Amino acid sequence: MISCDSDNDKHDSYPESFDDRITISLIASSPDIVTPIGITIDKEDQIYFLESHTHTPLSEYQGPKFDRIMKGVDSNGDGIPESWKIYADSIMDGMNLFSGPNNHIFLTTKDGVFSFSDTDQDGVADVKNTLLRMVEPDNVYDHAGILGLTIQNEWIYISRGNTGGLKWKIQGSDGRELNGYGDGGNVFRCKLDGSGLEEVATGFWNPFDLKFDHLGKLMLIDNDPDSRGPNRLLEIVKGGDYGYQSIYGGSGIHPFLAWNGELPGTLPYSAGLGEAPSGLLDAAFSNLPKDYARSLLVSIWEENSIVTVPLLEDENRIYGEPKILFKGDSTFHPVAFATNSKGDIYLTDWVKRAYPNHGLGKIWKISGSQKEPIQEDRVLYKNGFDQRIENLDSPDKMKALLKNGDPFEQAVARDQLLKLISKEDLISMLEGSDKELQMQALLMLQKTDFEVSDTILKSLLRDQDPKIQQMTMIYIATKGRMDLKGDLEKALRENKIPTKLFDTYLATIGHLDPEYVKNYASKEEVYSRGLKRELPKDYVLNLVKDPAIPAEVKSIAIPHIKQPYEHVQDLLVLLQNEPIVVKAALLQTFKKIPNKEAEAVMLSLVENEQVLDEIRSDAIIALSYQGNSYCQEMTALLKDDSELIQETALNYLCSCRDDQGIAALVKSTINKNERLEAIWNNCGGETPSTVNGTENLSELITSGDPGRGKMIFQLQKSQCTNCHQVDGWGGILGPDLSNIGSSKNEKLLVSAILEPSAEISPEWQGWYLVTEEGKTVYGRQIDVGSNEVEIMMQNGEFETFKNVKEFGPSEKSLMPENLMNQFTTAEFIDLIAYLKTLN
């Protein structure tokens, strides 16, 4: 729980350790320690921390006007400074620290990188060097500028947050520049003097910290995706693209974006993290027990915790599952780590859940059971960051890596090959018969100014490989190839574009808006998110009305119709005349559009025994959303030849139970039908369900009916579609279940419903707040201002509450408990059978 009572922020409660071999002790707190961010320790075990005073302070803030680097004075060498002195002052918007070669202390601010040194050995820096400057934009929010840094083998590695779509430019000490427009955050590097600036990787949100592990791998934490989670722990390689671009907004769910390697050419994360990871440390550099030798520590600022991520490695990637190591109360907001020569860990703590400077702060010391660090060699890593490219000395070796299936090595090989390959060779790869090389060529061409002929692109649009088609559309879109819009639309009409790529198709059409192409090319709009990519008016509706468009495509297009309530007459015509697959999609639409004419069409579908049972069932469910009563009509359907229709109608009739005449008629009609009697007796969860465990999995595997399960999934009583989507229909508060059957077996599916809080992915962490009136509100994401809290509600919209009493991460899943009580055992089995088919 997070309390909004500032008095609760002053006590010195200790975080709980989840490993009794590891202790935590408080070594300093306010007023000696004030809003600390970065921390570092030099070779003599002297501690430095960055004291923040310029992080959006309120007007009444009484602290200094500048940030400063504080240095600990530890006279007896016990690792606990007796006092602190100012090492460097007059710093604006400080972000992070790192102790580097030659006793230099390196600093990142949101718009620069600097080094400090104490040449006269008086404990105060007397030399300051500017290494890099963010020339553009003039001003950016702290977490969207330059963030973390680390050093290896004479290179400084630096992370930059996405600028929210603003144009940016960074300049090194030798005048070399990097710039971007609408891209995501990136990692770049320069020499220790600020020269030789070059990009390392891109596609981040706000990469708050990065560190090398003891094997020489560069690891990074990416902080704060909006509606797309979780936050990410990533392995960074040269040339890596991690999927995010700010031009597509904050949601992170645009079809041209990836968060976990979903698009070809993008890389997956190593672990999903909780909200606001801030600091990163390889436990091998600490004196934690030896079983932490291959673990990373991450501070989770928003969730008052430190997690450990034990890492495993397969042939393609590093991965792990976070486990809580320390959990604090609402006054524990851990930020950054550093270790000394004994392997003790030092941790800064912002204390208060408020972004503006507030005058509080703590530093903690974490110690393990070892007397020395697990990994003795803390500076000379076993391998350097460039280890993957040391033997790539010929195009043939690079092409071999392109075909080995390892996305990380493919990224490195593409990056290296682009420095050597000619346009002719790339086009030759693109036209070749080797599908893997064809894809790799397409990804490389995306990063060049080489123009691909329309003949080649037309052929790729109709390729048998949907991923080739997908990346071809993205290429056409991002290169502004308006000359191919007609060919794209022709491929759709001829059903050459898979329905699962319809989102990509629509996004591509939007990119080919002439105004957008012109404005993006000119970059006169400073804020790239402001560039509009407009579909032609009623574009999707006209697709659905077009007789030349295949029915399968229409069914996928219907959820994309904007303001469908404005087009009721058009939709009614389609509902009466289109093929079954289109009718099914339109029935989903009419759930949300109360309309008497639509009700009449739906009822006619329900009563027409020549219509497929699945469509009749969908029509009954759609009618249940309309608000009018059709109890008599549904009672007649209890005698239908179809069991599916009988059960759907009976579930509708649960809303008619208070009508004694209807209730009596229902009971007499379903008499001695055990399955129907069980549904009627269980209406509204009045009779406890017999679904109480997962021991009868064999029954779930063999006896479930997916058709009836699909109907149950759609029913209002199941609440499934309130939060979950399948094939574009449903809510977005919970995970999309379109492919759930390929990722969870029967046992996991059953457990997810029976025990929704047993395992909560960080991506779907719920939040709660208590309003001023005492009402508890739950949602998925949260943003906190000085006097208000904004939370994402069930409909996907954000709602703002002022003067909340408390807020915090929910310990329970947002998925309701005891949902199984809405089902009979037979219904539950059918629901699992349906979910298994979703792959």
Secondary structure, 3 states (H helix, E strand, C coil): CEECCHHHHCCCCCCEECCCCCEEEEEEECCCCCCEEEEEECCCCCEEEEECCCCCCCCCCCCCCCEEEEEEECCCCCCCCCEEEEEEEEECCEEEEEECHHHCEEEEECCEEEEEECCCCCCCCCEEEEEEEEEECCCCCHHHCEEEEEEECCEEEEEECCCCCECEEEEECCCCEEEECCCCEEEEEEECCCCCCEEEEEEECCEEEEEECCCCCEEEEECCCCCCCCEEEEEECCCEECCCCHHHCCCCCCCCCCCCCCCCCCCCCCEEECCCEEEEEEHHHCCCCHHHCCEEEEEEHHHCEEEEEEEEECCCCEEECCEEEEECCCCCCEEEEEECCCCCEEEEECCCCCCCCCCCCEEEEEECCCCCCCCCCCCCCCCCHHHHHCCCCCHHHHHHHHCCCCHHHHHHHHHHHCCCCCHHHHHHHHHCCCHHHHHHHHHHHCCCCCCCCHHHHHHHHCCCCHHHHHHHHHHHHHCCCHHHHHHHHHHHHCCCCCHHHHHHHHHHHHHCCHHHHHHHHHCCCCEHHHCCCCCCCCHHHHHHHCCCCCHHHHHHHHHHCCCHHHHHHHHHHHHHHCCHHHHHHHHHHHCCCCCHHHHHHHHHHHHCCCCCHHHHHHHHHHHHCCCCCCHHHHHHHHHCCCHHHHHHHHHHHHHHCCCHHHHHHHHHHCCCCHHHHHHHHCHHHCCCCCCCCCCCHHHHHHHCCHHHHHHHHHCHHHCHHHHCEECCEECCCCCCCCCHHHCCCHHHHHHHHHCCCCCCCHHHCCEEEECCCCCEEEECCEEECCCEEEEECCCCCEEEEECCCEEEECCCCCCCCCHHHHCCHHHHHHHHHHHHCCC
